[in-house]
Amino acid sequence: MNLQLTLAWRYLSGRKLRTFLTTLAVVFGVMVIFGMNIILPTILEAFQANIMAAGGIVDVTVTHKSGSGFPTDVTAR
């Protein structure tokens, strides 16, 4: 095990730029994956709500008991 670590350390220390860029790419990739997993459900929920509102499918519809809409002076109150 010690020989393997020594060989790996020599290789990595001999190619510092390659080691740094590889580490940076892995960190950036992990950040992108976690970020998308956090943001994507929120974006999809907002998109679905907008599509439902545009299509007339909403969670709550308030109408007058006669079935028509409210007059505009009632909405000001």
PyMOL Python script that loads the backbone (N, CA, C, O; Angstrom):
from pymol import cmd

cmd.read_pdbstr("""\
ATOM      1  N   MET A   1       0.827  -1.196   0.000  1.00  0.00           N
ATOM      2  CA  MET A   1       0.000   0.000   0.000  1.00  0.00           C
ATOM      3  C   MET A   1       0.867   1.255   0.000  1.00  0.00           C
ATOM      4  O   MET A   1       0.551   2.241  -0.666  1.00  0.00           O
ATOM      5  N   ASN A   2       1.952   1.207   0.746  1.00  0.00           N
ATOM      6  CA  ASN A   2       2.842   2.356   0.833  1.00  0.00           C
ATOM      7  C   ASN A   2       3.481   2.648  -0.522  1.00  0.00           C
ATOM      8  O   ASN A   2       3.651   3.810  -0.890  1.00  0.00           O
ATOM      9  N   LEU A   3       3.839   1.590  -1.271  1.00  0.00           N
ATOM     10  CA  LEU A   3       4.434   1.769  -2.588  1.00  0.00           C
ATOM     11  C   LEU A   3       3.448   2.445  -3.543  1.00  0.00           C
ATOM     12  O   LEU A   3       3.839   3.310  -4.327  1.00  0.00           O
ATOM     13  N   GLN A   4       2.176   2.055  -3.479  1.00  0.00           N
ATOM     14  CA  GLN A   4       1.169   2.643  -4.353  1.00  0.00           C
ATOM     15  C   GLN A   4       0.965   4.126  -4.047  1.00  0.00           C
ATOM     16  O   GLN A   4       0.840   4.942  -4.960  1.00  0.00           O
ATOM     17  N   LEU A   5       0.932   4.466  -2.771  1.00  0.00           N
ATOM     18  CA  LEU A   5       0.779   5.878  -2.393  1.00  0.00           C
ATOM     19  C   LEU A   5       1.988   6.692  -2.814  1.00  0.00           C
ATOM     20  O   LEU A   5       1.848   7.834  -3.251  1.00  0.00           O
ATOM     21  N   THR A   6       3.176   6.114  -2.687  1.00  0.00           N
ATOM     22  CA  THR A   6       4.401   6.814  -3.082  1.00  0.00           C
ATOM     23  C   THR A   6       4.396   7.073  -4.588  1.00  0.00           C
ATOM     24  O   THR A   6       4.724   8.176  -5.024  1.00  0.00           O
ATOM     25  N   LEU A   7       4.032   6.079  -5.377  1.00  0.00           N
ATOM     26  CA  LEU A   7       3.987   6.250  -6.821  1.00  0.00           C
ATOM     27  C   LEU A   7       2.931   7.280  -7.231  1.00  0.00           C
ATOM     28  O   LEU A   7       3.173   8.104  -8.113  1.00  0.00           O
ATOM     29  N   ALA A   8       1.770   7.231  -6.593  1.00  0.00           N
ATOM     30  CA  ALA A   8       0.715   8.198  -6.895  1.00  0.00           C
ATOM     31  C   ALA A   8       1.153   9.607  -6.528  1.00  0.00           C
ATOM     32  O   ALA A   8       0.919  10.548  -7.286  1.00  0.00           O
ATOM     33  N   TRP A   9       1.783   9.758  -5.380  1.00  0.00           N
ATOM     34  CA  TRP A   9       2.252  11.078  -4.943  1.00  0.00           C
ATOM     35  C   TRP A   9       3.300  11.639  -5.889  1.00  0.00           C
ATOM     36  O   TRP A   9       3.269  12.827  -6.209  1.00  0.00           O
ATOM     37  N   ARG A  10       4.216  10.811  -6.336  1.00  0.00           N
ATOM     38  CA  ARG A  10       5.253  11.260  -7.277  1.00  0.00           C
ATOM     39  C   ARG A  10       4.623  11.712  -8.594  1.00  0.00           C
ATOM     40  O   ARG A  10       5.004  12.741  -9.154  1.00  0.00           O
ATOM     41  N   TYR A  11       3.673  10.946  -9.072  1.00  0.00           N
ATOM     42  CA  TYR A  11       3.019  11.305 -10.332  1.00  0.00           C
ATOM     43  C   TYR A  11       2.269  12.631 -10.193  1.00  0.00           C
ATOM     44  O   TYR A  11       2.389  13.511 -11.046  1.00  0.00           O
ATOM     45  N   LEU A  12       1.505  12.765  -9.124  1.00  0.00           N
ATOM     46  CA  LEU A  12       0.713  13.980  -8.931  1.00  0.00           C
ATOM     47  C   LEU A  12       1.585  15.203  -8.678  1.00  0.00           C
ATOM     48  O   LEU A  12       1.283  16.288  -9.175  1.00  0.00           O
ATOM     49  N   SER A  13       2.643  15.045  -7.926  1.00  0.00           N
ATOM     50  CA  SER A  13       3.516  16.183  -7.646  1.00  0.00           C
ATOM     51  C   SER A  13       4.344  16.561  -8.869  1.00  0.00           C
ATOM     52  O   SER A  13       4.778  17.707  -8.984  1.00  0.00           O
ATOM     53  N   GLY A  14       4.566  15.636  -9.770  1.00  0.00           N
ATOM     54  CA  GLY A  14       5.312  15.941 -10.989  1.00  0.00           C
ATOM     55  C   GLY A  14       4.459  16.667 -12.019  1.00  0.00           C
ATOM     56  O   GLY A  14       4.997  17.357 -12.885  1.00  0.00           O
ATOM     57  N   ARG A  15       3.160  16.526 -11.942  1.00  0.00           N
ATOM     58  CA  ARG A  15       2.244  17.168 -12.891  1.00  0.00           C
ATOM     59  C   ARG A  15       1.238  18.016 -12.119  1.00  0.00           C
ATOM     60  O   ARG A  15       0.059  17.679 -12.012  1.00  0.00           O
ATOM     61  N   LYS A  16       1.735  19.108 -11.593  1.00  0.00           N
ATOM     62  CA  LYS A  16       0.926  19.951 -10.707  1.00  0.00           C
ATOM     63  C   LYS A  16      -0.260  20.609 -11.432  1.00  0.00           C
ATOM     64  O   LYS A  16      -1.368  20.658 -10.896  1.00  0.00           O
ATOM     65  N   LEU A  17      -0.025  21.107 -12.632  1.00  0.00           N
ATOM     66  CA  LEU A  17      -1.105  21.774 -13.359  1.00  0.00           C
ATOM     67  C   LEU A  17      -2.206  20.784 -13.726  1.00  0.00           C
ATOM     68  O   LEU A  17      -3.389  21.088 -13.580  1.00  0.00           O
ATOM     69  N   ARG A  18      -1.826  19.617 -14.195  1.00  0.00           N
ATOM     70  CA  ARG A  18      -2.815  18.599 -14.545  1.00  0.00           C
ATOM     71  C   ARG A  18      -3.620  18.181 -13.311  1.00  0.00           C
ATOM     72  O   ARG A  18      -4.836  18.003 -13.393  1.00  0.00           O
ATOM     73  N   THR A  19      -2.945  18.026 -12.172  1.00  0.00           N
ATOM     74  CA  THR A  19      -3.620  17.653 -10.929  1.00  0.00           C
ATOM     75  C   THR A  19      -4.605  18.739 -10.503  1.00  0.00           C
ATOM     76  O   THR A  19      -5.734  18.449 -10.107  1.00  0.00           O
ATOM     77  N   PHE A  20      -4.161  19.998 -10.591  1.00  0.00           N
ATOM     78  CA  PHE A  20      -5.023  21.111 -10.202  1.00  0.00           C
ATOM     79  C   PHE A  20      -6.249  21.198 -11.111  1.00  0.00           C
ATOM     80  O   PHE A  20      -7.371  21.351 -10.627  1.00  0.00           O
ATOM     81  N   LEU A  21      -6.041  21.100 -12.426  1.00  0.00           N
ATOM     82  CA  LEU A  21      -7.159  21.219 -13.355  1.00  0.00           C
ATOM     83  C   LEU A  21      -8.138  20.056 -13.222  1.00  0.00           C
ATOM     84  O   LEU A  21      -9.347  20.255 -13.338  1.00  0.00           O
ATOM     85  N   THR A  22      -7.637  18.852 -12.982  1.00  0.00           N
ATOM     86  CA  THR A  22      -8.517  17.704 -12.786  1.00  0.00           C
ATOM     87  C   THR A  22      -9.342  17.865 -11.516  1.00  0.00           C
ATOM     88  O   THR A  22     -10.544  17.602 -11.511  1.00  0.00           O
ATOM     89  N   THR A  23      -8.693  18.296 -10.447  1.00  0.00           N
ATOM     90  CA  THR A  23      -9.401  18.522  -9.182  1.00  0.00           C
ATOM     91  C   THR A  23     -10.455  19.612  -9.355  1.00  0.00           C
ATOM     92  O   THR A  23     -11.577  19.479  -8.867  1.00  0.00           O
ATOM     93  N   LEU A  24     -10.096  20.678 -10.042  1.00  0.00           N
ATOM     94  CA  LEU A  24     -11.029  21.774 -10.290  1.00  0.00           C
ATOM     95  C   LEU A  24     -12.227  21.298 -11.117  1.00  0.00           C
ATOM     96  O   LEU A  24     -13.361  21.687 -10.840  1.00  0.00           O
ATOM     97  N   ALA A  25     -11.987  20.467 -12.118  1.00  0.00           N
ATOM     98  CA  ALA A  25     -13.079  19.953 -12.947  1.00  0.00           C
ATOM     99  C   ALA A  25     -14.018  19.063 -12.142  1.00  0.00           C
ATOM    100  O   ALA A  25     -15.235  19.133 -12.311  1.00  0.00           O
ATOM    101  N   VAL A  26     -13.466  18.235 -11.275  1.00  0.00           N
ATOM    102  CA  VAL A  26     -14.309  17.366 -10.446  1.00  0.00           C
ATOM    103  C   VAL A  26     -15.152  18.199  -9.488  1.00  0.00           C
ATOM    104  O   VAL A  26     -16.345  17.941  -9.333  1.00  0.00           O
ATOM    105  N   VAL A  27     -14.547  19.196  -8.843  1.00  0.00           N
ATOM    106  CA  VAL A  27     -15.290  20.053  -7.910  1.00  0.00           C
ATOM    107  C   VAL A  27     -16.384  20.817  -8.653  1.00  0.00           C
ATOM    108  O   VAL A  27     -17.510  20.921  -8.166  1.00  0.00           O
ATOM    109  N   PHE A  28     -16.057  21.350  -9.828  1.00  0.00           N
ATOM    110  CA  PHE A  28     -17.054  22.079 -10.614  1.00  0.00           C
ATOM    111  C   PHE A  28     -18.198  21.157 -11.034  1.00  0.00           C
ATOM    112  O   PHE A  28     -19.361  21.555 -10.972  1.00  0.00           O
ATOM    113  N   GLY A  29     -17.888  19.946 -11.455  1.00  0.00           N
ATOM    114  CA  GLY A  29     -18.918  18.992 -11.852  1.00  0.00           C
ATOM    115  C   GLY A  29     -19.843  18.623 -10.716  1.00  0.00           C
ATOM    116  O   GLY A  29     -21.056  18.532 -10.908  1.00  0.00           O
ATOM    117  N   VAL A  30     -19.292  18.410  -9.537  1.00  0.00           N
ATOM    118  CA  VAL A  30     -20.117  18.085  -8.371  1.00  0.00           C
ATOM    119  C   VAL A  30     -21.009  19.269  -8.010  1.00  0.00           C
ATOM    120  O   VAL A  30     -22.175  19.083  -7.660  1.00  0.00           O
ATOM    121  N   MET A  31     -20.471  20.484  -8.091  1.00  0.00           N
ATOM    122  CA  MET A  31     -21.281  21.668  -7.798  1.00  0.00           C
ATOM    123  C   MET A  31     -22.433  21.806  -8.791  1.00  0.00           C
ATOM    124  O   MET A  31     -23.546  22.156  -8.398  1.00  0.00           O
ATOM    125  N   VAL A  32     -22.180  21.536 -10.063  1.00  0.00           N
ATOM    126  CA  VAL A  32     -23.242  21.637 -11.072  1.00  0.00           C
ATOM    127  C   VAL A  32     -24.335  20.600 -10.813  1.00  0.00           C
ATOM    128  O   VAL A  32     -25.522  20.915 -10.893  1.00  0.00           O
ATOM    129  N   ILE A  33     -23.941  19.377 -10.507  1.00  0.00           N
ATOM    130  CA  ILE A  33     -24.930  18.321 -10.247  1.00  0.00           C
ATOM    131  C   ILE A  33     -25.783  18.668  -9.034  1.00  0.00           C
ATOM    132  O   ILE A  33     -27.009  18.578  -9.100  1.00  0.00           O
ATOM    133  N   PHE A  34     -25.161  19.061  -7.931  1.00  0.00           N
ATOM    134  CA  PHE A  34     -25.926  19.419  -6.731  1.00  0.00           C
ATOM    135  C   PHE A  34     -26.793  20.649  -6.976  1.00  0.00           C
ATOM    136  O   PHE A  34     -27.939  20.700  -6.530  1.00  0.00           O
ATOM    137  N   GLY A  35     -26.253  21.638  -7.682  1.00  0.00           N
ATOM    138  CA  GLY A  35     -27.023  22.846  -7.959  1.00  0.00           C
ATOM    139  C   GLY A  35     -28.250  22.564  -8.798  1.00  0.00           C
ATOM    140  O   GLY A  35     -29.330  23.083  -8.518  1.00  0.00           O
ATOM    141  N   MET A  36     -28.090  21.737  -9.832  1.00  0.00           N
ATOM    142  CA  MET A  36     -29.234  21.404 -10.683  1.00  0.00           C
ATOM    143  C   MET A  36     -30.267  20.575  -9.929  1.00  0.00           C
ATOM    144  O   MET A  36     -31.468  20.737 -10.146  1.00  0.00           O
ATOM    145  N   ASN A  37     -29.817  19.697  -9.053  1.00  0.00           N
ATOM    146  CA  ASN A  37     -30.772  18.904  -8.270  1.00  0.00           C
ATOM    147  C   ASN A  37     -31.540  19.768  -7.279  1.00  0.00           C
ATOM    148  O   ASN A  37     -32.652  19.413  -6.889  1.00  0.00           O
ATOM    149  N   ILE A  38     -30.978  20.879  -6.872  1.00  0.00           N
ATOM    150  CA  ILE A  38     -31.675  21.785  -5.957  1.00  0.00           C
ATOM    151  C   ILE A  38     -32.623  22.704  -6.729  1.00  0.00           C
ATOM    152  O   ILE A  38     -33.751  22.937  -6.295  1.00  0.00           O
ATOM    153  N   ILE A  39     -32.171  23.224  -7.865  1.00  0.00           N
ATOM    154  CA  ILE A  39     -32.930  24.233  -8.603  1.00  0.00           C
ATOM    155  C   ILE A  39     -34.011  23.630  -9.496  1.00  0.00           C
ATOM    156  O   ILE A  39     -35.085  24.214  -9.637  1.00  0.00           O
ATOM    157  N   LEU A  40     -33.747  22.479 -10.098  1.00  0.00           N
ATOM    158  CA  LEU A  40     -34.650  21.917 -11.094  1.00  0.00           C
ATOM    159  C   LEU A  40     -36.077  21.668 -10.596  1.00  0.00           C
ATOM    160  O   LEU A  40     -37.013  22.014 -11.316  1.00  0.00           O
ATOM    161  N   PRO A  41     -36.303  21.090  -9.406  1.00  0.00           N
ATOM    162  CA  PRO A  41     -37.695  20.904  -8.962  1.00  0.00           C
ATOM    163  C   PRO A  41     -38.457  22.220  -8.813  1.00  0.00           C
ATOM    164  O   PRO A  41     -39.648  22.284  -9.115  1.00  0.00           O
ATOM    165  N   THR A  42     -37.786  23.254  -8.354  1.00  0.00           N
ATOM    166  CA  THR A  42     -38.434  24.559  -8.203  1.00  0.00           C
ATOM    167  C   THR A  42     -38.807  25.141  -9.556  1.00  0.00           C
ATOM    168  O   THR A  42     -39.898  25.686  -9.723  1.00  0.00           O
ATOM    169  N   ILE A  43     -37.906  25.026 -10.518  1.00  0.00           N
ATOM    170  CA  ILE A  43     -38.191  25.538 -11.857  1.00  0.00           C
ATOM    171  C   ILE A  43     -39.352  24.774 -12.485  1.00  0.00           C
ATOM    172  O   ILE A  43     -40.234  25.383 -13.091  1.00  0.00           O
ATOM    173  N   LEU A  44     -39.365  23.467 -12.349  1.00  0.00           N
ATOM    174  CA  LEU A  44     -40.451  22.673 -12.924  1.00  0.00           C
ATOM    175  C   LEU A  44     -41.792  23.001 -12.277  1.00  0.00           C
ATOM    176  O   LEU A  44     -42.815  23.056 -12.960  1.00  0.00           O
ATOM    177  N   GLU A  45     -41.793  23.218 -10.967  1.00  0.00           N
ATOM    178  CA  GLU A  45     -43.039  23.575 -10.279  1.00  0.00           C
ATOM    179  C   GLU A  45     -43.559  24.931 -10.741  1.00  0.00           C
ATOM    180  O   GLU A  45     -44.758  25.093 -10.967  1.00  0.00           O
ATOM    181  N   ALA A  46     -42.664  25.901 -10.881  1.00  0.00           N
ATOM    182  CA  ALA A  46     -43.078  27.218 -11.356  1.00  0.00           C
ATOM    183  C   ALA A  46     -43.576  27.147 -12.795  1.00  0.00           C
ATOM    184  O   ALA A  46     -44.567  27.791 -13.139  1.00  0.00           O
ATOM    185  N   PHE A  47     -42.903  26.377 -13.631  1.00  0.00           N
ATOM    186  CA  PHE A  47     -43.325  26.209 -15.015  1.00  0.00           C
ATOM    187  C   PHE A  47     -44.708  25.566 -15.098  1.00  0.00           C
ATOM    188  O   PHE A  47     -45.553  25.995 -15.883  1.00  0.00           O
ATOM    189  N   GLN A  48     -44.930  24.543 -14.291  1.00  0.00           N
ATOM    190  CA  GLN A  48     -46.231  23.870 -14.288  1.00  0.00           C
ATOM    191  C   GLN A  48     -47.333  24.815 -13.817  1.00  0.00           C
ATOM    192  O   GLN A  48     -48.427  24.810 -14.381  1.00  0.00           O
ATOM    193  N   ALA A  49     -47.064  25.624 -12.797  1.00  0.00           N
ATOM    194  CA  ALA A  49     -48.059  26.580 -12.312  1.00  0.00           C
ATOM    195  C   ALA A  49     -48.386  27.616 -13.380  1.00  0.00           C
ATOM    196  O   ALA A  49     -49.549  27.984 -13.545  1.00  0.00           O
ATOM    197  N   ASN A  50     -47.380  28.089 -14.104  1.00  0.00           N
ATOM    198  CA  ASN A  50     -47.622  29.063 -15.169  1.00  0.00           C
ATOM    199  C   ASN A  50     -48.430  28.459 -16.311  1.00  0.00           C
ATOM    200  O   ASN A  50     -49.319  29.112 -16.857  1.00  0.00           O
ATOM    201  N   ILE A  51     -48.130  27.233 -16.669  1.00  0.00           N
ATOM    202  CA  ILE A  51     -48.876  26.573 -17.744  1.00  0.00           C
ATOM    203  C   ILE A  51     -50.328  26.346 -17.315  1.00  0.00           C
ATOM    204  O   ILE A  51     -51.245  26.549 -18.110  1.00  0.00           O
ATOM    205  N   MET A  52     -50.540  25.931 -16.078  1.00  0.00           N
ATOM    206  CA  MET A  52     -51.904  25.725 -15.594  1.00  0.00           C
ATOM    207  C   MET A  52     -52.676  27.038 -15.569  1.00  0.00           C
ATOM    208  O   MET A  52     -53.858  27.063 -15.914  1.00  0.00           O
ATOM    209  N   ALA A  53     -52.033  28.122 -15.168  1.00  0.00           N
ATOM    210  CA  ALA A  53     -52.705  29.420 -15.133  1.00  0.00           C
ATOM    211  C   ALA A  53     -53.019  29.904 -16.543  1.00  0.00           C
ATOM    212  O   ALA A  53     -54.076  30.491 -16.776  1.00  0.00           O
ATOM    213  N   ALA A  54     -52.121  29.668 -17.475  1.00  0.00           N
ATOM    214  CA  ALA A  54     -52.357  30.103 -18.853  1.00  0.00           C
ATOM    215  C   ALA A  54     -53.472  29.290 -19.500  1.00  0.00           C
ATOM    216  O   ALA A  54     -54.192  29.797 -20.360  1.00  0.00           O
ATOM    217  N   GLY A  55     -53.616  28.045 -19.094  1.00  0.00           N
ATOM    218  CA  GLY A  55     -54.648  27.197 -19.677  1.00  0.00           C
ATOM    219  C   GLY A  55     -55.990  27.315 -18.989  1.00  0.00           C
ATOM    220  O   GLY A  55     -56.951  26.663 -19.398  1.00  0.00           O
ATOM    221  N   GLY A  56     -56.077  28.115 -17.972  1.00  0.00           N
ATOM    222  CA  GLY A  56     -57.338  28.283 -17.261  1.00  0.00           C
ATOM    223  C   GLY A  56     -57.555  27.247 -16.176  1.00  0.00           C
ATOM    224  O   GLY A  56     -58.614  27.230 -15.549  1.00  0.00           O
ATOM    225  N   ILE A  57     -56.596  26.399 -15.944  1.00  0.00           N
ATOM    226  CA  ILE A  57     -56.698  25.391 -14.885  1.00  0.00           C
ATOM    227  C   ILE A  57     -55.980  25.962 -13.663  1.00  0.00           C
ATOM    228  O   ILE A  57     -54.751  26.005 -13.623  1.00  0.00           O
ATOM    229  N   VAL A  58     -56.742  26.394 -12.681  1.00  0.00           N
ATOM    230  CA  VAL A  58     -56.155  26.992 -11.490  1.00  0.00           C
ATOM    231  C   VAL A  58     -56.639  26.248 -10.261  1.00  0.00           C
ATOM    232  O   VAL A  58     -57.597  25.478 -10.328  1.00  0.00           O
ATOM    233  N   ASP A  59     -55.977  26.480  -9.143  1.00  0.00           N
ATOM    234  CA  ASP A  59     -56.335  25.809  -7.895  1.00  0.00           C
ATOM    235  C   ASP A  59     -57.635  26.345  -7.318  1.00  0.00           C
ATOM    236  O   ASP A  59     -58.434  25.580  -6.777  1.00  0.00           O
ATOM    237  N   VAL A  60     -57.857  27.649  -7.427  1.00  0.00           N
ATOM    238  CA  VAL A  60     -59.044  28.269  -6.844  1.00  0.00           C
ATOM    239  C   VAL A  60     -59.665  29.202  -7.877  1.00  0.00           C
ATOM    240  O   VAL A  60     -58.970  30.010  -8.494  1.00  0.00           O
ATOM    241  N   THR A  61     -60.979  29.085  -8.060  1.00  0.00           N
ATOM    242  CA  THR A  61     -61.708  30.004  -8.921  1.00  0.00           C
ATOM    243  C   THR A  61     -62.825  30.618  -8.093  1.00  0.00           C
ATOM    244  O   THR A  61     -63.672  29.900  -7.562  1.00  0.00           O
ATOM    245  N   VAL A  62     -62.833  31.932  -7.980  1.00  0.00           N
ATOM    246  CA  VAL A  62     -63.825  32.639  -7.181  1.00  0.00           C
ATOM    247  C   VAL A  62     -64.848  33.250  -8.134  1.00  0.00           C
ATOM    248  O   VAL A  62     -64.505  34.046  -9.007  1.00  0.00           O
ATOM    249  N   THR A  63     -66.115  32.862  -7.950  1.00  0.00           N
ATOM    250  CA  THR A  63     -67.189  33.412  -8.773  1.00  0.00           C
ATOM    251  C   THR A  63     -68.342  33.852  -7.886  1.00  0.00           C
ATOM    252  O   THR A  63     -68.412  33.488  -6.713  1.00  0.00           O
ATOM    253  N   HIS A  64     -69.223  34.621  -8.447  1.00  0.00           N
ATOM    254  CA  HIS A  64     -70.429  35.065  -7.756  1.00  0.00           C
ATOM    255  C   HIS A  64     -71.403  33.897  -7.705  1.00  0.00           C
ATOM    256  O   HIS A  64     -71.284  32.973  -8.510  1.00  0.00           O
ATOM    257  N   LYS A  65     -72.373  33.907  -6.777  1.00  0.00           N
ATOM    258  CA  LYS A  65     -73.288  32.777  -6.654  1.00  0.00           C
ATOM    259  C   LYS A  65     -74.191  32.624  -7.871  1.00  0.00           C
ATOM    260  O   LYS A  65     -74.779  31.561  -8.071  1.00  0.00           O
ATOM    261  N   SER A  66     -74.309  33.665  -8.683  1.00  0.00           N
ATOM    262  CA  SER A  66     -75.089  33.550  -9.918  1.00  0.00           C
ATOM    263  C   SER A  66     -74.286  32.866 -11.025  1.00  0.00           C
ATOM    264  O   SER A  66     -74.834  32.549 -12.081  1.00  0.00           O
ATOM    265  N   GLY A  67     -72.998  32.637 -10.794  1.00  0.00           N
ATOM    266  CA  GLY A  67     -72.174  31.954 -11.778  1.00  0.00           C
ATOM    267  C   GLY A  67     -71.341  32.883 -12.630  1.00  0.00           C
ATOM    268  O   GLY A  67     -70.456  32.435 -13.358  1.00  0.00           O
ATOM    269  N   SER A  68     -71.616  34.183 -12.546  1.00  0.00           N
ATOM    270  CA  SER A  68     -70.827  35.116 -13.342  1.00  0.00           C
ATOM    271  C   SER A  68     -69.703  35.699 -12.474  1.00  0.00           C
ATOM    272  O   SER A  68     -69.613  35.428 -11.276  1.00  0.00           O
ATOM    273  N   GLY A  69     -68.876  36.483 -13.097  1.00  0.00           N
ATOM    274  CA  GLY A  69     -67.783  37.118 -12.357  1.00  0.00           C
ATOM    275  C   GLY A  69     -68.249  38.278 -11.504  1.00  0.00           C
ATOM    276  O   GLY A  69     -69.381  38.743 -11.639  1.00  0.00           O
ATOM    277  N   PHE A  70     -67.374  38.746 -10.626  1.00  0.00           N
ATOM    278  CA  PHE A  70     -67.703  39.860  -9.761  1.00  0.00           C
ATOM    279  C   PHE A  70     -67.591  41.171 -10.553  1.00  0.00           C
ATOM    280  O   PHE A  70     -66.799  41.266 -11.491  1.00  0.00           O
ATOM    281  N   PRO A  71     -68.387  42.179 -10.173  1.00  0.00           N
ATOM    282  CA  PRO A  71     -68.214  43.507 -10.779  1.00  0.00           C
ATOM    283  C   PRO A  71     -66.864  44.096 -10.367  1.00  0.00           C
ATOM    284  O   PRO A  71     -66.281  43.703  -9.357  1.00  0.00           O
ATOM    285  N   THR A  72     -66.392  45.023 -11.151  1.00  0.00           N
ATOM    286  CA  THR A  72     -65.049  45.587 -10.888  1.00  0.00           C
ATOM    287  C   THR A  72     -65.012  46.394  -9.609  1.00  0.00           C
ATOM    288  O   THR A  72     -63.952  46.465  -8.987  1.00  0.00           O
ATOM    289  N   ASP A  73     -66.105  47.011  -9.175  1.00  0.00           N
ATOM    290  CA  ASP A  73     -66.069  47.778  -7.929  1.00  0.00           C
ATOM    291  C   ASP A  73     -65.940  46.878  -6.701  1.00  0.00           C
ATOM    292  O   ASP A  73     -65.462  47.335  -5.663  1.00  0.00           O
ATOM    293  N   VAL A  74     -66.345  45.633  -6.790  1.00  0.00           N
ATOM    294  CA  VAL A  74     -66.216  44.696  -5.670  1.00  0.00           C
ATOM    295  C   VAL A  74     -64.748  44.304  -5.501  1.00  0.00           C
ATOM    296  O   VAL A  74     -64.274  44.131  -4.378  1.00  0.00           O
ATOM    297  N   THR A  75     -64.043  44.167  -6.602  1.00  0.00           N
ATOM    298  CA  THR A  75     -62.639  43.760  -6.511  1.00  0.00           C
ATOM    299  C   THR A  75     -61.769  44.826  -5.869  1.00  0.00           C
ATOM    300  O   THR A  75     -60.709  44.506  -5.330  1.00  0.00           O
ATOM    301  N   ALA A  76     -62.182  46.067  -5.910  1.00  0.00           N
ATOM    302  CA  ALA A  76     -61.397  47.143  -5.279  1.00  0.00           C
ATOM    303  C   ALA A  76     -61.439  47.022  -3.759  1.00  0.00           C
ATOM    304  O   ALA A  76     -60.509  47.448  -3.074  1.00  0.00           O
ATOM    305  N   ARG A  77     -62.525  46.439  -3.229  1.00  0.00           N
ATOM    306  CA  ARG A  77     -62.635  46.250  -1.795  1.00  0.00           C
ATOM    307  C   ARG A  77     -61.830  45.053  -1.409  1.00  0.00           C
ATOM    308  O   ARG A  77     -61.776  44.699  -0.231  1.00  0.00           O
TER     309      ARG A  77
END
""", "prot")
cmd.dss("prot")
cmd.show_as("cartoon", "prot")
cmd.util.cbc("prot")
cmd.orient("prot")
